[in-house]
Amino acid sequence: MSRKRTRSRSSYIALRQPEAPRDQGETSFTPLLRRFFREAPQALSVAFADVEGECVDYVSALPPFDAKIAGAQLRTTLNDVQTFAKRLALGSAYAFELQCERRDLVVRALGDGYLMTVIAIGGTTDQNLVDRAEELALALRGEASIAAAPWDPAGGGLQVEVRAAVSWGTAPAAYDLGDGWRPVEVLGRWEDGGGLAGGRLQCFLVREADGAERTLAHDVALGRWLLWDRATPGES
């Protein structure tokens, strides 16, 4: 599947549908959602949902029920995608797109179980809509004071300090999730990935000062680090 190339906003203006009457009061999230809705004319609804899939807030051209129920249904779908990704040792799944004849869906995890769902006119999801959705994800996370997750490439949540290592060239010495550096002792190293998992990962089993053991994995191709609570990515 190839995503449509970015079109100018004017090419979708004719598709824009007016915002439907709300069935709940506005919140501090409403202006953020409404700005996305206006900047992505092909969007039919955008919703912000909690860990249970309950709608926190939304802006929609569709009936309120349709916008809200998407959060609950897509929460379950995202859980299934995340489970599938972990079984294949792909790491943490945080987003997916589904392009269909009648409707397109964009789902983005925000951290702490929260997610954002977008329903768009079928076949209109392009790079502009996805970019605007990423901007909205960051804005919602900031407004809700949701901590950046280590799996989120846009969050800057995980930083790793490395040291020289005789056998491996380099190895992690400490990591920070935004709450302070945590020194680690490296217990072992292996490589994982390939096949469906994409590029190979340099994985390090590390132990923290309190005895907790985790896996720090370096994706060389993407130049970023990943963190798992267990020794192997596929079990986290």
Secondary structure, 3 states (H helix, E strand, C coil): CCCECCCCCHHHHCCCCCCCCCCCCCCCCHHHHHHHHHHCCCEEEEEEECCCCCEEEEEECCCHHHHHHHHHHHHHHHHHHHHHHHHCCCCCCCEEEEECCCEEEEEEEEECCEEEEEEEECCCCEHHHHHHHHHHHHHHHHHCCCCCCCCCCCCCCCEEEEEEECCCEEEEEEEECCCCEEEEEEEEEEEECCHHHCCCEEEEEEEECCCCEEEEEEECCCCEEEEECCCCHHHC
